[in-house]
């Protein structure tokens, strides 16, 4: 019998790549959306896998809804990738962010406990939880100091997972993922905003790219590689939390410069500093230490920031040509 996986948040960047990975490994893959009949599964269609999936309507903040879907699917593995995923948007929608992430995670844990099914649960954490570490690489023992509503919500979910793992002996773990990008990123994320603008300007657009603080530094990796780490965590003998990162940090200015250089432009001629885009609080340097994942999972990032930009530029250029 093939293993069954349930992906909450299957329509997003990570959910789509994870669905393809699990299908390639012979899984039966089920995915959830608040309204599966009306939801857009564009990312899954772009990867050519939507027809191989089974979809269910499920509201993660509704315990009855979660309970019904888990009882129906009886999955071997659950991947919780759902919830509001934008740090910037979380300042505008703090209640929605906290509820969609922390309550959703708690409902999954309670449903697993209530049904007493032998399921393994992966929870999507975030390197944002660490806050400012003074430039030091964060590992699994680094304290959380969240600096956004999104990071507060992810920190809450992390401790919910840890509590249920200890109290009820559930196989539940969190991947503390640092920034990971791909051609499937929506434009509300600054990386896609930069890449698409560079491609449009290279194609003849006279626009200016407006950005906030470009001196911040982040650890950027490839989403396609990071979903493999998620799967590996659920294949271990015991549940443990892991930092997933490249170990390499670059400033947003370097990301911008590389993106424009890839299309033959000098970014200084096309970028405008916009004070209205500054966040109420910001992490200046975000850096992860993925050593534990390397040792215990055998996982190490192969693609770094410049590799990811090249993939996104290739995709962005094709979109620009298609729109012209």
C-alpha positions, 0 to 999 in steps of 0.5 A, a space after each residue: 500500500 502506498 503511503 498517504 500524505 495530507 498537505 495543508 496549504 498545498 496551493 502555495 509555493 512549498 505545497 506545490 513542490 512538496 506535492 510533486 516530490 511525494 508523488 515522485 516517491 509513490 505517495 497518494 497525495 491529498 491536499 486541503 483548501 478552505 474551499 477546494 471547489 473554488 480554490 486556485 491551484 495554479 502552482 500545481 497546474 504549472 508543475 503538471 501534478 494537479 490531476 494526480 492529487 485529491 483535494 478536500 475542503 478544510 478550514 484549519 481554524 475549525 476543529 470539526 472541519 479538521 477532524 472530519 478530513 483527518 478521519 476521512 483521509 487517514 494519512 500516514 504523514 501530515 505537512 502543515 504549510 498553511 496559514 498567512 505566510 507574509 511577514 509584511 502583511 502580518 503587520 496589517 493583519 496580525 489577528 488573521 496571522 496569529 489565528 491561521 497559524 497558531 490555532 490551525 496548528 493546535 487543531 491539527 494536534 488536537 485532532 491527531 490526539 483525539 483520533 489516536 491515529 499513528 500519523 507523523 506531523 511536520 510543521 512549517 516553522 520560520 527563521 523569523 522566530 529568532 529575530 536579531 541574533 547580532 549576526 550570529 548563525 541561529 541553530 536549534 538552541 538559539 532563543 526565539 525573539 520574534 519581531 513581527 506578528 508572523 514570527 510571534 505566530 510561528 513561535 507559538 506554533 513551534 511550542 505547541 508542537 513541542 508541547 504535544 510531542 512531549 505530553 502525548 508522545 506524538 511524532 510531531 516536529 518543526 522545520 525552522 526554515 530560513 528564506 527560500 524562493 522559487 519561480 512559484 513565489 507570488 509578487 507580494 514577496 520582495 524577491 519576486 517583486 525585484 526579479 519581475 521588475 528587472 525583467 520588465 525594465 530589461 524588456 523596455 519598461 520605464 518604471 522605477 522599482 520602489 524598495 524599503 530597507 535594502 541593507 537587511 541581510 537574509 539567508 536565501 535558498 531554494 524552495 524545491 530543495 527545502 521541501 526535501 528536508 521536510 520529507 526527510 524529517 518525517 522519515 527519522 526514528 524520532 521526531 526532532 526540530 531542524 534549522 533548514 538554511 544555506 548558511 550563506 547570508 547576503 544583503 537585499 542590496 546584493 540580491 537587487 544588484 545580482 537580479 539586475 546584473 543578470 539582465 544586463 542592467 545597473 540597479 542604481 539606475 532603476 531603484 528608488 528608496 521608499 520610506 513608506 515601505 519600511 516595516 514597524 520593526 525589522 530583522 537586520 541580519 538573518 543567518 541560519 546554521 544548518 549543521 544538524 540537518 547535514 549531520 542527521 538528515 544528510 541534507 545540505 543546500 546545493 543552491 544559494 542566492 545567485 542560483 535561485 535568482 537565475 532560476 527566477 529570472 529565467 521564469 520572469 523573462 518568459 512571463 514578460 515575453 508572454 505578456 508583451 
